């Protein structure tokens, strides 16, 4: 393989456009001197030069510059939160009709049940706002801002178990190993702050820990994109990022000399191999060094006024809580972080809905309200897209026994509810409709790929043209099957 074949194979679409101002001159020079006339050292040095701190080219003007994605791990029960089904009170403990279920495959948790008894929501609902959105009594603060939110009641997926469902929701594919939405945003938009990661991940600890679902770093990996686009996980205790501080007895000058030496070695290696991951390693070492100064300031919430904690709730003072994590997300966006992925666990309510769901809602209700209001008063809501939802929904029938006071719900991929706010979305919009059992979609379905296409549209990208060449294919977040932007959700 000659040197130009090697460069063509490793050059990304973003790098191609970033270097666009030199293309014509470079082509003319290449035609004059031929392949052998260009120094391999010059090409290697150009490949590792520092990237500009401004957005790369988008297909059209983006509505959202930042994303805060609040993923409720486990699958919130839509009929207990946002998809009000009063008719189900008449169906208490009656079997789900086969005409409704229509042979849908079941998980191993309920496939052995002899009957599927209907469990109406035990929680009260009321309509709110000009939109008349029905909201559970468990979310009184969220209910106050429904006209600033757009709801999707008709989300659906093919995945029925957590690992593939979370992967599908995050990466557009049930198999792990592909870039997640945050990585795509990093790749497409680039950084706004040279001293902080473009894509950050926070894992909040729920108050109730009855059934915490396993999640891992492969969900926020960069896949076939360059490693610099992977999410950087911030911890809730100790150092926010492992090894960010110098070891005991190692002053900053020694660490700087060490990194300079590593940089020279990596540059020598890159000149030999032109490996793009070596270039990424050079950049990430430098980012880590700069973060030693920027991260302590970012994570020091003691600088926040007391009014902030009244807005988000007292939990915001507790490191690792959902309230604290959401406040951190606002501070990150304020400082130029492009994408914040926040996971909140324990929504897998196979049992004890009445005992667990109030805890879950208490964790997220006031912080979500505080986040939207805080961004709005700071002038950041219009450019920050907030996403809330899980990987699938729950069944209207109970897993195991049922009573009017308590019940459990199994996984349900055929319909579930998500919401968005800010970032160019249409406040007060309620999209999609399910049947009386919250089991099947009867109007305006929204597949995961449609949802991803809509989010990319808000970020300024045509999902069909926003691609990355990998293994001979133009890979994209929305895959190869047809997907559409849900225009009703756009402002």
MOVEN-V63840 format. One record per helix or strand of 2 or more residues. SS is the DSSP state (H for helix, E for strand). FROM is the first residue (numbers start at 1). TO is the last residue. If there is no record, write none. Layout:
BEGIN
SS_FROM_TO, SS_FROM_TO
END
This chain:
BEGIN
H_3_10, H_13_18, H_20_33, H_35_37, H_40_47, E_66_72, H_78_81, H_86_91, H_98_101, E_117_118, E_125_128, E_133_136, H_140_143, H_146_148, E_149_156, H_162_171, H_181_189, E_199_204, H_217_220, H_227_229, E_232_234, H_252_273, H_276_299, H_301_303, H_306_312, H_314_317, H_322_334, E_339_344, H_353_377, H_381_383, E_384_389, E_393_398, E_409_412, E_416_421, E_430_431, E_433_434, E_441_443, E_446_447, H_448_458, E_468_470, E_473_475, H_487_489
END
